[in-house]
């Protein structure tokens, strides 16, 4: 019979143990860095989206102000006394009453 080879496992040396520990630390640091990078990117995307939404709302407010101003001008034109009297005379056939047809109510 041949002599049996040594089947006992050797204990890890301190140098090997510290290498395994350092790998775990580096993986943890890398995972934290990647998580921070993803969080920063998410924050920037949300900031840009908010800026775009604010710009769109400003543009919409500007359009609404322009529309309001044009509607004010149109209302003033429609309320003009000259226009009302013209419509009353020409379209409705109304005239100013003569003084003899006016009755004063006490």
KOLVEXMI-942164 format. One record per residue (C-alpha): residue in three letters; residue number from 1; y negated, x, z. Coordinates in steps of 0.05 Angstrom, whole numbers, plus 5000, padded with zeros to 4 digits. Layout:
% residues N
<site 'Ala' NUM <Y X Z>>
...
//
This chain:
% residues 106
<site 'Unk' 1 <5000 5000 5000>>
<site 'Unk' 2 <4931 5020 4983>>
<site 'Unk' 3 <4878 5023 5035>>
<site 'Unk' 4 <4837 4961 5039>>
<site 'Unk' 5 <4765 4966 5017>>
<site 'Unk' 6 <4712 4955 5068>>
<site 'Unk' 7 <4699 4878 5065>>
<site 'Unk' 8 <4647 4877 5119>>
<site 'Unk' 9 <4578 4859 5096>>
<site 'Unk' 10 <4523 4905 5114>>
<site 'Unk' 11 <4465 4879 5154>>
<site 'Unk' 12 <4400 4875 5114>>
<site 'Unk' 13 <4354 4932 5127>>
<site 'Unk' 14 <4284 4916 5154>>
<site 'Unk' 15 <4255 4936 5087>>
<site 'Unk' 16 <4297 4883 5051>>
<site 'Unk' 17 <4279 4830 5102>>
<site 'Unk' 18 <4205 4843 5095>>
<site 'Unk' 19 <4210 4838 5019>>
<site 'Unk' 20 <4241 4768 5025>>
<site 'Unk' 21 <4187 4747 5074>>
<site 'Unk' 22 <4132 4774 5030>>
<site 'Unk' 23 <4159 4736 4970>>
<site 'Unk' 24 <4155 4671 5009>>
<site 'Unk' 25 <4084 4687 5032>>
<site 'Unk' 26 <4063 4702 4960>>
<site 'Unk' 27 <4095 4638 4935>>
<site 'Unk' 28 <4059 4598 4989>>
<site 'Unk' 29 <3992 4632 4972>>
<site 'Unk' 30 <4003 4618 4898>>
<site 'Unk' 31 <4020 4545 4912>>
<site 'Unk' 32 <3957 4537 4955>>
<site 'Unk' 33 <3915 4569 4901>>
<site 'Unk' 34 <3944 4524 4847>>
<site 'Unk' 35 <3933 4463 4891>>
<site 'Unk' 36 <3861 4483 4903>>
<site 'Unk' 37 <3851 4494 4828>>
<site 'Unk' 38 <3878 4425 4812>>
<site 'Unk' 39 <3834 4393 4865>>
<site 'Unk' 40 <3772 4429 4839>>
<site 'Unk' 41 <3788 4408 4768>>
<site 'Unk' 42 <3798 4335 4790>>
<site 'Unk' 43 <3731 4337 4826>>
<site 'Unk' 44 <3695 4365 4765>>
<site 'Unk' 45 <3726 4312 4719>>
<site 'Unk' 46 <3704 4257 4767>>
<site 'Unk' 47 <3633 4287 4770>>
<site 'Unk' 48 <3628 4289 4694>>
<site 'Unk' 49 <3654 4218 4688>>
<site 'Unk' 50 <3602 4195 4739>>
<site 'Unk' 51 <3548 4230 4699>>
<site 'Unk' 52 <3570 4197 4635>>
<site 'Unk' 53 <3571 4129 4669>>
<site 'Unk' 54 <3501 4140 4697>>
<site 'Unk' 55 <3475 4160 4628>>
<site 'Unk' 56 <3505 4097 4598>>
<site 'Unk' 57 <3473 4053 4651>>
<site 'Unk' 58 <3405 4087 4641>>
<site 'Unk' 59 <3410 4074 4566>>
<site 'Unk' 60 <3430 4001 4579>>
<site 'Unk' 61 <3371 3993 4628>>
<site 'Unk' 62 <3324 4021 4576>>
<site 'Unk' 63 <3349 3972 4524>>
<site 'Unk' 64 <3342 3914 4572>>
<site 'Unk' 65 <3270 3935 4589>>
<site 'Unk' 66 <3254 3937 4515>>
<site 'Unk' 67 <3284 3868 4506>>
<site 'Unk' 68 <3246 3841 4566>>
<site 'Unk' 69 <3180 3867 4539>>
<site 'Unk' 70 <3192 3836 4470>>
<site 'Unk' 71 <3211 3770 4503>>
<site 'Unk' 72 <3146 3771 4544>>
<site 'Unk' 73 <3107 3782 4480>>
<site 'Unk' 74 <3143 3725 4445>>
<site 'Unk' 75 <3132 3679 4505>>
<site 'Unk' 76 <3058 3695 4505>>
<site 'Unk' 77 <3055 3680 4430>>
<site 'Unk' 78 <3092 3614 4439>>
<site 'Unk' 79 <3046 3593 4497>>
<site 'Unk' 80 <2982 3608 4458>>
<site 'Unk' 81 <2935 3547 4460>>
<site 'Unk' 82 <2917 3555 4386>>
<site 'Unk' 83 <2990 3549 4367>>
<site 'Unk' 84 <3001 3488 4411>>
<site 'Unk' 85 <2940 3452 4383>>
<site 'Unk' 86 <2962 3470 4312>>
<site 'Unk' 87 <3031 3440 4324>>
<site 'Unk' 88 <3001 3378 4357>>
<site 'Unk' 89 <2954 3365 4298>>
<site 'Unk' 90 <2998 3382 4239>>
<site 'Unk' 91 <3070 3367 4261>>
<site 'Unk' 92 <3059 3311 4312>>
<site 'Unk' 93 <2997 3279 4282>>
<site 'Unk' 94 <2958 3281 4347>>
<site 'Unk' 95 <2882 3283 4349>>
<site 'Unk' 96 <2832 3292 4404>>
<site 'Unk' 97 <2812 3223 4430>>
<site 'Unk' 98 <2742 3197 4418>>
<site 'Unk' 99 <2698 3191 4480>>
<site 'Unk' 100 <2697 3115 4473>>
<site 'Unk' 101 <2774 3113 4479>>
<site 'Unk' 102 <2776 3154 4542>>
<site 'Unk' 103 <2786 3116 4608>>
<site 'Unk' 104 <2769 3149 4673>>
<site 'Unk' 105 <2816 3134 4730>>
<site 'Unk' 106 <2784 3133 4799>>
//
